[in-house]
Amino acid sequence: MAIFGKNGFIRQQEVAFAKKLLAWKYENTGIALPDAAALQAQAEDIVADAHVIAKKRGSNILEIVKKQIKDIKK
């Protein structure tokens, strides 16, 4: 199994982290949690966006993911 890349171990861990943060955000705001497939897709989109931002700015991926999820409207 590759460590890096779109399906690598690191990316999978980033997506899992984003899913947990999304679930926490939904629970805190009182919004119904979407189904697993929708949550997975949303987490993958957030991580992909974070990689694009990090590539442009040279920032930390996890901090960008946290900020993106924090910015989700109630």
Protein Blocks (a to p, Z undefined) as FASTA:
>chain_A
ZZbdjkbmklmmmmmmmmmmmmmmmmmnopacddfklmmmmmmmmmmmmmmmmmmnopaf
klmmmmmmmmpcZZ
